[in-house]
Amino acid sequence: MRQKTIRAFIVEDYEKLKNVVESKYALVKNYYFFLKENNEAIENFLKEKKLNYIVENNIFTSEKEKTQEVKIIEKEKIIEKRVNTKIYDKIIRAGVEIDSDENLIFLNRINAGAKIKTSGNVEIFGECEGNIVCEGEYLIVKKIKKGRFFIKVKISER
């Protein structure tokens, strides 16, 4: 299975469509044209120009008539989650222990003997030799020297 991005123009005005296709055919020939309702004049024009188009969840191409059905998702629910983030722009020395519920970002190195534990995400952009316990969704480490990493995976039932 491969993923492909489909680019489409939403067609609302027949005259604008004709002007765009006539003047920029080379640029739009690989795009799809999305029609919200059946329009015989527009469909005939697109077939004549051998352009791909979509009408009411049906795909029509220049090579085949109706090929498959697609779902058009117009609105998508986005869930925003607010979490505090703490940024450390200093070297974390041996013996330092950080226990937090926040997302943590480290811009400098973490020395051996340092212990970091958080229920949030961790991003380390310097060298890391310390012990890291991450219970968040991800852990990013730019350069690992001798550090130990423990990632606790949260399993949720849906």
C-alpha positions in Angstrom: 0.0 0.0 0.0 1.3 3.5 -0.8 0.1 6.9 0.3 -0.6 9.6 -2.3 -1.6 13.2 -1.8 -4.4 14.3 -4.1 -4.6 18.0 -4.9 -8.0 19.3 -6.0 -9.6 22.6 -7.0 -13.1 23.2 -5.8 -15.1 24.3 -8.8 -17.9 26.8 -8.2 -17.9 29.0 -11.4 -17.8 27.5 -14.8 -16.3 30.6 -16.5 -13.4 30.8 -14.0 -12.7 27.1 -14.5 -12.5 27.5 -18.3 -10.2 30.5 -17.9 -7.9 28.7 -15.5 -7.8 25.5 -17.6 -7.2 27.3 -20.9 -4.5 29.6 -19.6 -2.7 27.2 -17.2 -3.4 23.7 -18.6 0.1 22.4 -18.1 0.0 23.4 -14.4 -3.5 21.9 -13.6 -3.5 18.8 -15.7 -2.4 16.5 -12.8 -4.9 18.0 -10.3 -8.5 16.8 -9.6 -11.4 19.2 -9.8 -14.1 18.8 -7.1 -17.7 19.5 -8.1 -20.2 19.7 -5.2 -23.0 18.8 -7.5 -23.5 17.3 -11.0 -23.0 19.9 -13.7 -23.2 18.5 -17.2 -21.5 21.5 -18.9 -18.5 21.4 -16.5 -18.3 17.6 -16.7 -18.3 17.7 -20.5 -15.6 20.4 -20.5 -13.4 18.4 -18.1 -13.9 15.2 -20.2 -13.0 17.1 -23.4 -9.8 18.3 -21.8 -9.1 14.8 -20.3 -8.9 16.1 -16.8 -9.7 14.2 -13.6 -12.7 15.3 -11.4 -14.7 14.3 -8.4 -18.5 14.6 -8.1 -20.4 13.8 -5.0 -18.0 11.2 -3.6 -17.4 9.6 -7.1 -14.1 9.9 -8.9 -14.1 10.2 -12.7 -10.8 10.2 -14.6 -9.9 10.8 -18.2 -9.1 7.1 -18.7 -12.1 5.4 -17.0 -15.5 6.5 -16.0 -16.5 5.8 -12.4 -13.5 4.1 -10.7 -14.1 4.3 -7.0 -15.8 6.1 -4.1 -14.0 8.5 -1.8 -15.0 10.2 1.4 -14.6 13.9 1.6 -13.9 15.0 5.1 -14.8 18.7 5.5 -14.4 19.1 9.2 -11.9 17.3 11.5 -12.0 17.4 15.2 -8.7 18.6 16.7 -8.1 18.0 20.4 -5.8 20.5 22.0 -4.0 19.5 25.2 -2.3 22.2 27.3 0.9 21.0 29.0 3.5 23.2 30.6 7.0 22.9 29.2 10.2 23.7 31.1 13.4 24.5 29.2 16.8 24.0 30.8 19.6 26.0 29.1 22.4 24.9 31.4 24.5 21.8 31.9 22.7 19.3 34.2 25.5 18.1 36.6 26.0 14.8 38.3 23.9 14.4 41.4 21.1 16.6 40.1 17.7 15.0 40.2 14.7 16.4 38.4 11.2 15.0 39.0 8.5 16.7 37.0 5.1 16.5 35.5 5.9 18.9 32.7 7.4 18.5 29.2 11.2 19.0 29.5 13.6 20.4 27.0 17.4 20.3 27.6 19.6 22.5 25.4 22.9 21.5 26.9 24.5 18.3 28.0 23.3 16.0 30.8 26.2 14.6 32.8 26.6 11.0 34.1 25.0 10.7 37.5 22.1 13.1 36.7 18.6 11.6 37.1 15.6 13.0 35.2 12.1 11.7 35.6 8.9 13.2 34.1 5.4 12.2 33.1 5.7 14.5 30.1 7.8 14.4 27.0 11.6 14.9 26.9 13.7 16.6 24.2 17.5 16.6 24.7 19.6 18.6 22.2 22.9 18.2 23.9 24.9 15.1 24.8 23.3 12.8 27.3 25.1 10.5 29.8 22.5 10.6 32.6 19.5 8.5 33.5 16.2 9.5 31.9 12.7 8.2 32.7 10.1 9.4 30.3 6.4 8.6 30.8 5.2 10.9 28.0 4.3 10.3 24.4 7.9 10.7 23.0 11.6 11.1 23.9 14.0 12.9 21.5 17.7 12.6 22.1 20.2 14.2 19.7 23.4 12.5 20.9 23.6 9.6 23.3 27.0 8.9 25.0 26.4 6.5 27.9 23.0 7.4 29.2 20.2 5.1 30.2 16.7 5.7 28.9 13.5 4.3 30.3 10.3 4.9 28.4 7.0 4.0 30.0 4.4 3.4 27.4 0.8 4.4 28.3 -1.8 2.0 27.0 -5.3 3.4 26.7 -8.5 1.5 25.8 -10.7 3.1 23.2 
